Amino acid sequence: MAGAKHMDLDKYPEFLVGQDGIPLVSQMDWELTPRPVRITLIAQHHQLEALQRRLEELEGKYRADSKNSDKPPSTDSPLRKKKHKKKGKPGAKKGHKGHRQVMLEATKTVPVRPERCSCGSRRFKQLEPFYTHQEIELPEIRVEVTHFVLHKGRCAHCGKMNKAKVPYSHKTGYGPRLTALVGEMAGVQGNSRATVQEFLSSVFNLSVSKGAIEKMVERSSKAIEAHHHAIGEVVRKQDVGFVDETSWWRKDALEWLWVMANRLGAHFLVHPRRSKEAFEALVGHWRGTLVSDGYGLYRRWPGSRQSCLAHLIRKARGLAQRQKEVVANFGRKVEAELKRLCEMARGSPTLGRYRAWYARFTHLVAQHIHRKDEAGSFARRLLTEMDSLIVFLYEPGVEPTNNRAERALRFGVLWRKRSQGTDSDKGDRWVERVLSLRQTCRLHGRPTYPILVDAIRSYFTGQPPDLAWIAEH
């Protein structure tokens, strides 16, 4: 209450005027109110305002999800997901390109003739094929087991005992295809060691310890080290880079999983920090156009940068849910304008359409820039990022959102939730290498298993793997 001493107690306070404009207390009654009572009323009003702001802040945090804030979808409560069921029928929507079964090369062909005509005759002429029904079946799976029987004998010349050694390329005890299958299941599919062990036992009748599975994973990691390096070089040669990061656990320590993606690949990095040091380790000497969210590190990018409009739209949607009408109205209008800007990515907008949008948006921001509430804070942020909102309109390859990097991180987030992260530096390297290979193969439309087989076979024989496909458009 001491702060009220410095206020103009004779001035009629605005909080004594109702929402309908009718005074709750007349000017005369206020002037006749004793000074201590005025101080108490003003102090209580300021305290009530502070409590209302705190309540609104807590309610905003409670309502925050992936639809109205920067929180990832993996943090959404399943109870809230049930309340917000998607409208319409499940399955693919109208216009979605279907996935039809491909006619494979036949290993066996069985001609099928009509059995009997409706008239009872069994004789037919001018027979010709009109349709091929394809049945796909797996052959009986039998593991190939090769015994290398080592011999020893005395030298006929000096009598020294000599023992044969296992050929280097077969020294591990598990061949390239089996090792690649374990790498595929443990890394590309993200299964646990126990799941891989159970699968090998159930399908192949192969009893393998978890320690042996871990050894195969380590060999797979070393085999694709060159792929990880090549993917990083290719990604950094492109003009546009989509960058994002998410938390990662290593035992009890917090680490960060970073990704830099574009149309040719996705390069992952597990780093102990979410800092400039980690960001520079990811991008190296690359200085192209950065597409990112509003993290402060990205906003200091010296070159051209496109700010993710999806993040800003979610922020505006969160403001639209506030109780304060001025803030909510500002949030609704900003959300609508940013959505209109996103729609311009579908086709080159006319100059008149863009100028009309720019005039509306800058006027909207200018109206709220001096406010001291959430609307003012958001307006000032939009003002600082104004040049970063429209880069996609004039630079080829730039998109209005950072969805490309977020989609690349999605599998890593699910892996983290299942496995609770990694336990060692070897585990970190395996994660960043296999995620880079997995996502890059998806972008190139290539299956990962044949590439893993080639990589591991090359690793066993000491030959360089095939890396040419990574740079293909």
Buried (B, 14 or more C-beta within 10 A) or exposed (E): EEEBEEBEBEEEBEEBEEEEEEEEBEEEEBEEBEEEEBBBBBBEBBEEEEEEEEEBEEEBEEBBBBBBBBBBEEEBEEEEEEEEEEEEEEEEEEEEEEEEEEEEEEEEEEEEEEEEEEEEEEEEEEEEEEEEEEEEEEEEEEEEEEEEEEEEEEEEEEEEEEEEEEEEBEEBEBBBBBBBBBBBBBBBBBBBBEEBBEBBEEEBEBEBEEEBBBBBBBBBBBBBBBBBBBBBBBBBEBBBBBBBBBEBBBEEEEBBBBBBBBEBBBBBBBBBEBEEEBBEEBBEEBBBBBBBBBBEBBBEBEEBBBBBBBBBBBBBBBBBBBEBEBBBBBBBBBBBBBEBBBEBBEEEBEEEEBEEBBEBBEEBBEBBBEBEBBBBBBBBBBEEBBEBBBBBBEBEBBBBBBBBBBBBBBBBBEBBEEBEBBEEEBBBBBBBBBBBBBBBBBBBEBEBBEBBBBBBBBBBEEEEBEBEEBEEE
